[in-house]
Amino acid sequence: MKKRFAALLGAGLVAAATASAHHGFGNFAMNEDVEFTGVITRLDLVNPHSWLHFNVTGEDGAVVERRCELRSATTLRRSGWTPDMLPPGMRITIQGSPDRGDPLACYTSTLIFPDGATLDRYGQLIPATTTNTRPARLANGEPNISDEWAVEQRVMTDPKGRDGTLVPLSEVGDFAPGAVPDGQREIPGARGTPEAEQARNPLAGFRGRSVVGLTPEGQAAMETLAAMPRAARSCIEGSIVSDWGGESVNRITQRVDTILLQYGRHGLERTVHMNMTSHPDDVEPGWAGHSIGRWEDDVLVVDTVGFMPGRLTGTTPHSAGLHVVERFSLGADAMTLTREYTAEDPAYLTEGYSGSETLMAANVRYDPEACEDLTPPVPAPAQD
């Protein structure tokens, strides 16, 4: 195994924690170090965080089951990590940082295998970009957007995931381990930051924040979302806006009169009707809504209505009156796909919400992973 990992790690030093701008250390005390050696009992390969369980035998012969957090199942798969690398029965050493609330849990920085091979948290074991190519256009002349798509992986400049900040995977080699590029700051809670020294406020990160202005009705809906337990909220559906980005691998399939969009997050499927010019009057509301599309030159314009009330992004809500317009366009090499979007919802939002993201042809196939938040509960503050 040592030779195999040495060769793979030489090809790429780090991998993504997440493809989005969000990153946090939760309740882990990143200024502290722990090390455990034990026997693997199981691997929970799930989103938003995977967990490795292992038994540690103490000097008195007592066996204690511990667990340490890994990155999401999707990010691990995009980085080439597989379940057979961490089979039950394997003896493993884990270096990391402790959980402030659960004495049996930790954050994984480095794995040490039985033969001495090491693998850091951000170890990239497969190429991060695909070598596949496809025609830029279909036989009918339309741009060929059929493929698996994902945003570029973003990684911490520290391959062990303790300090520094996030940068695109293609740029990480430009920085020293743990460096912070000009114009950026260390991730709050990373080793050495003021937040790492503080006991975590159990309410931190759970108050509602909106990406745009809200009407009174929208504010009330946001407060309901923010009051949900984290474990429940982290695995509920978002919207066609928010769930297309992030770390998931999505798939687009062009057909004669329809285009199928499949989301890696939760497996949402959307059908864009290319042979319709207006939405039916009897649309049944749903998470995906009802989409009609048209080509404007080489840009796919998709208009969607007919939603159930839900979560636009984060704790920002949307009503049944949400209206989304998206514009999909290929890059010059046909290996990137940019989506621009605008969401309007007069019932909940006082202004439109717009943005864009560029996805790359993914290095792994579309395969939605299960979502189950197994993070230990945040401890209550100590009483005086």
N, C-alpha and C positions, 0 to 999 in steps of 0.2 A: 504493500500500500504506500510505503514511503516514496518510492520512485514515481508511482502514479501521481500522487499529490504534488510532488516537487515539479513534475513536468507541467501539470495543469496550472499550478499557481504561478509558474514562470510565465505562462501565456497571458495572465491577467491577475492583478493583485487584489482587486476589490470588487464588490458587487453592491447592488442597491439595497438600501433600507426601505426606500419607498420612492416611487416615481413622482410623487406629488411634493409640493413645497412643505407640507406638514411633516414634522418629526418631533417626537418628544421622548423623554426617558421615563414617563410615568412616575412610579413610586420608587424607582431604583436609586440607591445611594452611589452615584457614579464616582465619588471621591474615595470610595473604599474598595478594597480588593478581597476576593474570596477564591478559594480553589478547593474542588471536591474531586475525589476519585471514587467511582462506583461502577455498577453493572447496569446497563440500559434495560429498562423494563418495557417502555413503549415510547412512540413518537406521535404526538398529536399534530398532524400536518394540516393546519387550518389557518384561515384568515380571521382576524387581522394579525395575529401572532401565533407562531407555532411553539410547542413546548416539548422539551426532551425530559422524560422521566427516568430516574435511575436510583438504584438502591446503594446506600453507603453503609458499610459495616464499620462500627466503631471499635476502639481498642477493647471494649468490654464485650464484644461479640454482638451487640444490639444492632439491628438493621433499621435504618431510617430511609424512607423514600423521599427524595428531593426532586425538584423540577426546575429547569432553567429555560428561560425564554429565548426563542430564536426569531428570525424575521418571518414575514408572512409566507404561507405556502406558495403563493403566486411568485413572490420575489425569489424564494429559494429555487423554484423550478426554473425561472429565467436565468438563475445563476448556475444551474447544472447540479444542484444538490438533489439527491434522490433518497427514498426511504431505505434502500439497501446499503447505504453508507453508514447507517446508524441502526443496525439490527438489534432486537432484544438479545441479551446475553453477552453483548460486546462490553469489554471493560473500557471505560472512557474517563479522561480527566478533563474537567471544565474549569477554566479561569474566567472570572467575571466580576460582577458587583452585586452586593446583596439587595434584596427587597426590604424596604423599610418596615413594611407591615407583616410580611409572611416570612418567618425565619427559615422556612424550608425552600424558598424560591430565590432565584437569582437571574441576572441578566448575563447572557453568554457573550464573552469577548473572543475566546480562543478555545478550540477543541484540540486535545492531544490524544492521538490514537495509540493502540497497543504497541505499534512498532516505532513510536516516537514521532511520526508525522504529525504536523500541526496544520490547522485550518482556522484562519481568522474569520470573524463574523461576516466580513464582506468578501470572502473568498469567491472569485469568479472562476468556475471550472469549465465553462464552455464559452465560445465566442459570443459576445453580446449583440452582434448583428448577424443577420442572415446572409448566406451566400447565394440564396435562390434569386433568380431573376424572373421577370414575367413581362409579356408584351405591354407596352405603355397604353395600347388601345385594343379594344375588342374588334371583332370582325365587322361590327356595325358602325365603327368609328368612334364610339363612346370611349372616354377615358376608362382605363381598366383599374377600378378600385377594389376588385375582389382579392382579398388576402387576409392574413392575420395581422393585426396592427396593435402597437403598444407604444406608450411614451418612452423616451430614453430613460434608462435607469439612472437614478441619482444616488450618489454614494457619499459617505462621510470621508473626509480627508484622512482620518485615522482608520486604518483597516480593521482595527480591533473594536471600533465603534464606541470609543470612550470620550473623545474630544474632537474639536474642530467643527466643521460645518458640512453642509451638503453641496456637492458640485456634480455636474453631468459626468457620467462614467467615462466618456470620451476625453474629458479634460483632467481627470484626477491625477494623471501622471505629471501634470504641470506643477503640482504642489507637494511640498514636504509633508510627511505624515503629521496630521493634526493641525495643519496650517489653516488660516482663515484668509481667503482672498480679499483684496481691497474692496471696500464697499459692502462687505458682509460682516456678520457677527457670529460668534460661537453660538451653537444651539443652547438655549437656556436649559440648565440642568446638566450640561456636559461637565466633565471633570474640570475643576478649577473655576467654574463660573459661580457668581454669588448664589444663584438658585440651587446649586449642588450642595451648598452649606446649610440650606434652610430645611426645616421639617416641612413636609408637604402639607398644604392646606387641603383638607378633604373635599372642599368645594371648588378648588382651583380647576379651571378647564371645563366646568359643568354649567356655568352660567350661559344663558343664551346670548349669542352675538349674531347680528344679521349682516350680510354682505351688502345690503342696500336698505334704504329707508322703508319702514313698514307703516301701514295703516293701523288704527286701533285693533281691527280684526286680525291683522297679521301679527301684531305684537302679542295678542292673546294666544294665537296658535303657536308662536315661537316659544312662549313660556311653557306650554304643554309639552313641546318637544324637549326643551331643556330639562324638564323635571323627570324625564324618563331615566331609568338606571342606565349607566354607561354600557353595560354588557348587552342590554336590549337595543339601545340606540345604535351601537356600532355595527349591528348586523341587519338593520332594517333597510329596505330599499331606499335609494335616493331618488333621483329623477333621471330622465334621458340626458339632462345637461351634466350633472355631476358624475354619474356612474360611467360615462364614456372615457373619462380621463383616469388619473390614478395609475396604479400598478398593473391593472388587469390586462389580459390579452383579449382583444376583441376580434370579431370576424365579420367581413362583409362578403356577401354573395350576390352577384348581379344575375338577374333572370330576365326573361323576355319583357314582362310588364311590371315586375316588382324588383326591389332591392331589399335583401334581408340583412338586417344589422343584428348581430348577436353580441351581447355584452358578457365579458368574462366575470364581472361582478354580478353575482346572483343568477346568471344565465338568462337575463332578460332578452327577449326576441322582439324586434320591431320589423314590421313590413312597411316599406315605402311604396305606395301605389303610384306608378309612373304613367298609368293610363287614365288618371282622374284629374280633373281641373278644380274640383271643389269637394269639401267634406260632406258626407251624408248628414241629413238632419237627425238621424236616429243612432248616432255613434254611442256605443256603450262605453262609459268611462272606464279607464284602466290606467295602470302604471305607465304603459308605453304610449297611450293616447292613439290618435289616428293620424297617419302621416301621408301626405301627398308630395310628390317630387317632380322636378323638371330640370333639364339641363339648360343653363344659360352659358352659351359658348362651352367652355370645358369645366364649368362649376356646377356641381349638383346642389340645387336649392331645395330644401325640405321644410315644409310647413306642417306643424303638428298642433292639434287641439284635442279635446276630449279626454282630459285627465281626471282621475280621482284626486281629491286633496291629499297632499303629502309633503315631502321634504325636498325643497329645491336643491339645497346644498348645506351641509353642516346642520345648524339648527334654524336656518332660514326656511320658512314654510312656503307652500304655494296652495292656492285654492283650486277649485274645479275650473276656474276661468283662465288658467295658465295657457299662454300661447307662445310657442317656441319656433323660431326660424333659424335654420342652420345652413351653412354654406361649406361644402366639402370640395377641396381642390388638391390635386396631386402636385408634388414638387417636380422640378425639372427632370430629375432622374427617375421619377415614378416610384421611388422607394420611401417617400415620406408623404403623409396625408395630413393636411391642415383642415381643422374644423373651426369655423367662426360661428358664434351663436348669439342670439338675443332672446331673452325671456321677458315677457310682459304679463303682468297680473294685477290689474287695477284694484281688485278686491283686497289683496294683501300687500302689494308693493307700491310704493309711491313713485318709483322710477323703474326704468328697464334695467335688467341685469345682463351685461354683455361680457364676452371673453373669447378666448381661442386657445387651442393647443395643437401641437404638431406631433403626430404619431409616426413611428418608424415601422417598416416591415419587421415583424417580431421574429425572434430567434427560436421560439418554441411554438407549438401548435395551440390553438384555442382549446381550452379545457377548464371550465369553471371549477374552482375549488369551494369546498364548504366554508361557511363563515360561522364561527363560534368563539365568542370572546371568553377566554379562560384566564384572563388577568386576575390576580388576587384582588380582593376588595381593598379600597384605600382605607387605612386605619383611622380611627377617630383620634382627634388631638388629645395629648396627655392632659389629665386634670390636675390642677394645682392642689 
